[in-house]
Amino acid sequence: MPSDLDALLERFRRGPELVAVAITGAAGAELDFSPGPGKWSIRQVLCHLADSELVAAVRFRMVIAEDHPTLAVYDQDLWAARLDYTRRKISQALDTFRRTRSENYELLCGLPPETFSRTAVHPERGRLTLLDLVRTCAEHDERHARQLQSLRQQFRHSSARA
């Protein structure tokens, strides 16, 4: 097992806080600003993160409990449209993300290190280990935190020109 497991789990744990820091002070029109067609707003990104964490919770449990399960895929754009991310409350989305991540973190921290070598099959990505899934989640949060910071900068620039 890689010696960086503890560091990875810490990155995983901190994800929701990176996101929360990235949106601190955002309000009003800034929350729904989109830089262009097909681009998500702060609100939509937060809803996506909350739902992604729920999907991750199921995937983690499948890999831990089952032998070589096939993981379900989901279409994030359909989820955004049909679950109406544009109308969901940011505070609830952030709370769901934080709460679910905390539960996932507690589950993962209690596992023997060899559990992180358990595998699953993702129909689009092929064979993945539990460790791969945790790393993907941590990277996903970090990427979206940067996206949220960028959205805020783009909003400020567009507001300054208006």
C-alpha positions as semicolon CSV with decimal commas, in nm:
position;residue;x (nm);y (nm);z (nm)
1;M;0,000;0,000;0,000
2;P;0,139;0,342;-0,088
3;S;0,287;0,535;0,203
4;D;0,087;0,836;0,092
5;L;-0,249;0,685;0,195
6;D;-0,277;0,911;0,500
7;A;-0,194;1,219;0,291
8;L;-0,449;1,118;0,028
9;L;-0,718;1,066;0,291
10;E;-0,638;1,410;0,433
11;R;-0,676;1,565;0,085
12;F;-1,004;1,377;0,052
13;R;-1,123;1,502;0,392
14;R;-1,038;1,866;0,312
15;G;-1,223;1,878;-0,022
16;P;-1,546;2,037;0,101
17;E;-1,353;2,301;0,291
18;L;-1,152;2,395;-0,019
19;V;-1,482;2,443;-0,197
20;A;-1,634;2,640;0,092
21;V;-1,332;2,873;0,102
22;A;-1,357;2,923;-0,276
23;I;-1,715;3,050;-0,245
24;T;-1,687;3,246;0,080
25;G;-1,862;3,578;0,030
26;A;-2,030;3,483;-0,298
27;A;-2,391;3,601;-0,307
28;G;-2,673;3,720;-0,527
29;A;-2,619;3,722;-0,901
30;E;-2,268;3,584;-0,859
31;L;-2,410;3,245;-0,755
32;D;-2,591;3,201;-1,086
33;F;-2,340;3,367;-1,318
34;S;-2,244;3,145;-1,611
35;P;-1,953;3,241;-1,833
36;G;-2,125;3,101;-2,140
37;P;-2,367;2,847;-2,287
38;G;-2,323;2,502;-2,136
39;K;-2,100;2,637;-1,856
40;W;-2,206;2,582;-1,498
41;S;-2,262;2,846;-1,232
42;I;-2,140;2,830;-0,873
43;R;-2,481;2,694;-0,772
44;Q;-2,468;2,418;-1,033
45;V;-2,111;2,320;-0,943
46;L;-2,206;2,288;-0,575
47;C;-2,509;2,074;-0,658
48;H;-2,289;1,858;-0,880
49;L;-2,038;1,813;-0,596
50;A;-2,314;1,711;-0,354
51;D;-2,459;1,457;-0,596
52;S;-2,114;1,329;-0,696
53;E;-2,038;1,260;-0,332
54;L;-2,360;1,060;-0,298
55;V;-2,257;0,853;-0,601
56;A;-1,909;0,809;-0,451
57;A;-2,065;0,685;-0,126
58;V;-2,240;0,403;-0,312
59;R;-1,930;0,322;-0,517
60;F;-1,706;0,303;-0,209
61;R;-1,947;0,070;-0,036
62;M;-1,978;-0,153;-0,342
63;V;-1,601;-0,189;-0,374
64;I;-1,559;-0,257;-0,002
65;A;-1,847;-0,505;0,031
66;E;-1,862;-0,681;-0,307
67;D;-1,609;-0,871;-0,513
68;H;-1,521;-0,688;-0,836
69;P;-1,852;-0,501;-0,875
70;T;-1,944;-0,307;-1,185
71;L;-1,995;0,056;-1,094
72;A;-2,284;0,255;-1,234
73;V;-2,209;0,556;-1,449
74;Y;-2,418;0,869;-1,456
75;D;-2,463;1,158;-1,695
76;Q;-2,375;1,470;-1,498
77;D;-2,544;1,701;-1,749
78;L;-2,872;1,507;-1,730
79;W;-2,852;1,515;-1,352
80;A;-2,795;1,892;-1,362
81;A;-3,093;1,943;-1,591
82;R;-3,341;1,693;-1,451
83;L;-3,256;1,753;-1,086
84;D;-3,284;2,126;-1,161
85;Y;-2,953;2,241;-1,020
86;T;-3,046;2,600;-1,109
87;R;-3,314;2,604;-0,837
88;R;-3,148;2,409;-0,558
89;K;-3,024;2,583;-0,247
90;I;-2,650;2,630;-0,222
91;S;-2,649;2,596;0,156
92;Q;-2,819;2,258;0,134
93;A;-2,587;2,139;-0,144
94;L;-2,278;2,239;0,054
95;D;-2,421;2,077;0,368
96;T;-2,493;1,753;0,178
97;F;-2,142;1,755;0,032
98;R;-1,982;1,815;0,373
99;R;-2,197;1,563;0,561
100;T;-2,164;1,285;0,304
101;R;-1,790;1,344;0,269
102;S;-1,750;1,328;0,647
103;E;-1,935;0,995;0,657
104;N;-1,728;0,863;0,366
105;Y;-1,406;0,977;0,532
106;E;-1,495;0,804;0,859
107;L;-1,574;0,484;0,669
108;L;-1,247;0,494;0,476
109;C;-1,029;0,581;0,774
110;G;-1,148;0,273;0,958
111;L;-1,045;0,031;0,684
112;P;-0,737;-0,191;0,683
113;P;-0,487;-0,058;0,425
114;E;-0,521;-0,368;0,206
115;T;-0,888;-0,280;0,144
116;F;-0,773;0,008;-0,077
117;S;-0,646;-0,252;-0,327
118;R;-0,995;-0,396;-0,381
119;T;-1,114;-0,351;-0,738
120;A;-1,423;-0,264;-0,935
121;V;-1,499;-0,217;-1,303
122;H;-1,610;0,120;-1,430
123;P;-1,776;0,082;-1,773
124;E;-1,592;0,387;-1,910
125;R;-1,265;0,382;-1,713
126;G;-1,201;0,009;-1,676
127;R;-1,054;-0,152;-1,366
128;L;-1,024;0,078;-1,064
129;T;-0,916;0,023;-0,706
130;L;-1,071;0,182;-0,401
131;L;-0,755;0,391;-0,378
132;D;-0,813;0,512;-0,737
133;L;-1,167;0,617;-0,647
134;V;-1,053;0,811;-0,341
135;R;-0,780;0,985;-0,543
136;T;-1,030;1,073;-0,816
137;C;-1,262;1,231;-0,559
138;A;-0,983;1,438;-0,403
139;E;-0,868;1,560;-0,745
140;H;-1,229;1,631;-0,846
141;D;-1,278;1,859;-0,546
142;E;-0,952;2,043;-0,608
143;R;-1,036;2,095;-0,976
144;H;-1,382;2,230;-0,892
145;A;-1,243;2,460;-0,619
146;R;-1,017;2,614;-0,886
147;Q;-1,316;2,635;-1,122
148;L;-1,519;2,819;-0,856
149;Q;-1,237;3,069;-0,802
150;S;-1,221;3,123;-1,177
151;L;-1,598;3,173;-1,200
152;R;-1,577;3,438;-0,928
153;Q;-1,300;3,620;-1,116
154;Q;-1,496;3,604;-1,441
155;F;-1,803;3,742;-1,264
156;R;-1,604;4,033;-1,121
157;H;-1,459;4,113;-1,464
158;S;-1,800;4,095;-1,632
159;S;-1,954;4,316;-1,359
160;A;-1,673;4,572;-1,392
161;R;-1,741;4,604;-1,766
162;A;-2,117;4,640;-1,722
